[in-house]
Amino acid sequence: MNLLLLHPEQALTDGLWRLSDRQARHVCGVLKLSVGDTLRTGILNGGTGKGTIESIKNNGVELTFNPESEAATPLPLNLLLALPRPKMLKRILIDATSLGIKRIVLINSWKVDKSYWQTPNLKAELLREKMLLGLEQARDTQMPELILAPRFKPFVEDVLDGWAGDSRRLIAHPGDFPAMPSDLTDAVTLAIGPEGGWTDYEVEMLRDKGFACHGFGQRILRVETALPALVGRVMRLP
């Protein structure tokens, strides 16, 4: 927890906040802070600054905090990601959020197992929990927008253009394609397929929407490896 991320409902009065049980355990048991100590703090979808521990009673912790600066700079990158294996989804969401990606679509693909869409890991509260962990990791406060698109064709045909806007559209895809561009600063929409890659049909549909295929070396990578590697290549991280 590199940032104590407060939620609006934790506010008491006059800049005083009560920590959740998880936050209190971390502050007392991991950070081993005492009354009067300070730590980096932020408000969900708000600013950041320093919080001061005011009281520790019966495992309950209260602190004073008023934001002093804006949230971390978001990455100008939209992520269109084929739904990964359930056991890796949590890790990938944490990584994507910690990288500063604020707009994510988890979309179906022919090579995505149908059972993946039935996993309990897709419950809204669990997805939100993982993105909160990513924010705490990266000292960020702005919650990403996450969309589930279990039907590929309707999303690409009816929603994708409006969602991607005027961004540059890139597909990471194996084959004889130009190398993936690097150090971009303008808005980008990056499409990353399942581990077997997008099908030819899916690639053509994305190309019809303005996406360009680019290669990323000869190695076939797991999605959890490809995501941070591609983002680090394509974008100039703030």
C-alpha positions in Angstrom: 0.0 0.0 0.0 2.0 3.0 -1.3 -1.0 5.2 -0.9 -3.7 5.2 1.8 -6.7 5.6 -0.5 -9.7 7.0 1.4 -13.3 6.7 0.2 -15.8 9.5 0.6 -18.0 7.5 3.0 -15.0 7.3 5.5 -15.1 11.1 6.1 -16.2 12.1 9.6 -15.9 15.9 10.1 -13.5 18.8 9.7 -10.9 16.8 7.7 -11.1 13.7 10.0 -11.3 10.3 8.5 -11.8 6.8 9.9 -9.8 4.0 8.3 -11.3 0.7 7.2 -10.3 -2.5 9.1 -7.9 -3.5 6.3 -6.3 0.0 6.2 -6.0 0.0 10.0 -4.3 -3.3 10.1 -1.8 -2.2 7.4 -1.1 1.1 9.2 -0.6 -0.5 12.6 0.8 -4.0 11.7 2.8 -3.3 8.5 3.8 0.3 8.6 3.8 0.3 12.5 2.8 4.0 12.6 1.8 5.8 15.8 -0.2 8.8 16.7 1.4 11.9 15.1 3.0 10.0 12.3 2.2 10.9 8.7 1.7 8.9 5.5 0.9 9.6 1.9 -2.9 9.7 1.5 -5.4 10.3 -1.2 -9.2 10.4 -1.8 -10.8 8.1 -4.4 -11.2 10.2 -7.6 -9.7 13.2 -5.7 -6.4 14.7 -4.7 -3.5 13.5 -2.6 -1.3 14.8 0.2 -0.1 13.8 3.7 -2.4 12.3 6.3 -1.6 12.5 10.1 -2.6 9.8 12.5 -4.8 11.3 15.2 -5.9 8.3 17.3 -5.5 4.6 17.6 -8.1 3.0 19.9 -9.3 -0.6 20.0 -7.8 -1.3 16.6 -9.7 1.7 15.1 -7.6 4.4 13.4 -8.5 8.0 12.7 -6.5 10.5 10.8 -6.7 14.1 9.6 -6.2 14.7 5.9 -6.9 17.5 3.4 -5.7 17.0 -0.2 -2.9 19.2 -1.4 -2.3 18.1 -5.0 -4.0 16.6 -8.0 -4.1 12.9 -8.8 -1.3 11.2 -10.9 -1.3 11.9 -14.6 -3.4 9.2 -16.4 -2.0 7.4 -19.4 -3.6 8.4 -22.7 -4.2 4.8 -23.6 -7.4 2.8 -24.1 -7.0 -0.9 -23.6 -9.1 -3.4 -25.7 -8.2 -6.7 -24.1 -9.5 -10.2 -24.9 -10.8 -11.6 -21.6 -7.8 -13.5 -20.1 -7.8 -16.7 -18.0 -9.7 -16.1 -14.8 -6.7 -16.8 -12.5 -4.7 -14.2 -14.3 -7.5 -11.6 -14.6 -6.9 -10.2 -11.2 -3.2 -9.7 -11.7 -3.7 -8.1 -15.1 -6.2 -5.6 -13.8 -3.9 -4.6 -11.0 -1.1 -4.1 -13.5 -3.2 -2.2 -16.0 -4.5 0.1 -13.3 -1.0 0.7 -11.8 0.3 1.7 -15.2 -2.3 4.5 -15.3 -4.7 3.0 -17.9 -8.1 4.6 -17.3 -10.3 3.0 -20.0 -10.5 -0.8 -20.3 -12.7 -3.1 -22.3 -12.6 -6.8 -21.6 -13.9 -8.3 -24.8 -14.8 -11.8 -26.1 -12.8 -13.5 -28.8 -13.3 -16.8 -30.6 -10.3 -18.2 -28.7 -11.6 -17.1 -25.3 -13.1 -20.1 -23.5 -16.8 -19.6 -22.9 -16.4 -20.6 -19.3 -14.2 -17.6 -18.6 -17.4 -15.4 -18.8 -19.0 -17.4 -16.0 -16.2 -17.0 -13.5 -17.0 -15.3 -10.2 -13.9 -13.1 -10.7 -16.1 -11.0 -13.1 -18.3 -9.8 -10.2 -18.2 -6.0 -10.1 -17.1 -5.8 -6.5 -14.1 -8.1 -7.2 -13.0 -6.2 -10.3 -13.3 -3.0 -8.3 -11.2 -4.4 -5.5 -8.3 -5.3 -7.8 -8.3 -1.9 -9.5 -8.2 -0.3 -6.0 -5.1 -2.3 -5.3 -3.6 -1.0 -8.5 -4.3 2.5 -7.5 -2.7 2.0 -4.1 0.3 0.5 -5.7 0.9 3.4 -8.1 -0.1 6.2 -5.7 -3.1 7.1 -8.0 -6.7 8.0 -7.1 -8.6 7.9 -10.3 -10.7 4.7 -10.8 -10.6 3.3 -14.3 -13.7 2.9 -16.4 -14.1 -0.9 -17.0 -16.5 -2.3 -19.6 -17.4 -6.0 -20.2 -18.1 -6.9 -23.8 -19.1 -10.6 -24.0 -20.1 -10.2 -27.7 -17.3 -9.2 -30.0 -19.1 -8.3 -33.2 -21.8 -6.0 -31.6 -19.2 -4.1 -29.6 -16.9 -3.6 -32.5 -19.7 -2.6 -34.9 -21.8 -0.4 -32.7 -19.6 0.8 -29.8 -15.9 0.7 -30.6 -15.7 3.9 -32.8 -17.3 6.0 -30.1 -15.3 4.5 -27.3 -11.9 4.8 -29.1 -12.6 8.3 -30.4 -9.8 10.0 -32.3 -7.1 7.9 -30.8 -4.5 6.1 -32.9 -5.6 2.4 -33.1 -3.0 -0.4 -32.8 -3.3 -4.2 -32.8 -0.5 -6.3 -31.3 -0.5 -9.3 -33.6 2.0 -12.0 -34.7 3.0 -11.9 -38.3 4.9 -9.9 -40.9 3.8 -6.5 -39.8 5.7 -3.2 -39.0 7.2 -3.1 -35.6 5.1 -1.7 -32.8 5.7 2.1 -32.5 7.3 3.5 -29.4 7.2 6.5 -27.0 3.9 7.8 -28.3 2.4 10.8 -26.4 -0.9 11.2 -28.2 -4.0 9.1 -27.4 -3.8 5.4 -28.4 -6.2 2.5 -28.3 -4.3 -0.8 -28.0 -5.9 -4.1 -28.8 -4.4 -7.2 -27.2 -5.8 -10.6 -28.2 -5.9 -13.9 -26.3 -2.8 -16.0 -26.1 -3.6 -17.7 -29.4 -4.0 -14.3 -31.1 -7.1 -12.8 -32.7 -8.7 -14.8 -35.5 -8.4 -13.5 -39.1 -12.0 -12.5 -38.9 -11.5 -10.5 -35.8 -8.4 -8.8 -37.2 -10.3 -7.8 -40.3 -13.2 -6.3 -38.3 -10.7 -4.3 -36.2 -8.9 -3.1 -39.3 -12.2 -2.0 -40.7 -12.4 0.3 -37.7 -9.1 1.8 -38.3 -6.7 -0.5 -36.4 -3.3 -1.2 -37.8 -1.4 -4.5 -37.1 2.0 -4.3 -35.6 4.5 -7.0 -34.6 6.3 -7.2 -31.2 9.2 -9.5 -31.8 9.3 -13.3 -32.5 8.4 -14.5 -29.0 4.9 -15.6 -28.2 4.1 -14.1 -24.8 1.5 -14.7 -22.1 -1.0 -11.9 -21.9 0.2 -11.0 -18.4 3.7 -10.5 -19.8 2.7 -8.9 -23.1 0.5 -6.2 -21.4 3.2 -4.3 -19.4 5.8 -4.9 -22.1 3.6 -3.5 -24.8 2.5 -0.5 -22.8 6.1 0.3 -21.9 7.0 0.1 -25.6 4.1 2.1 -27.0 3.6 4.9 -24.4 6.0 7.3 -22.8 5.1 6.6 -19.2 4.6 9.8 -17.1 
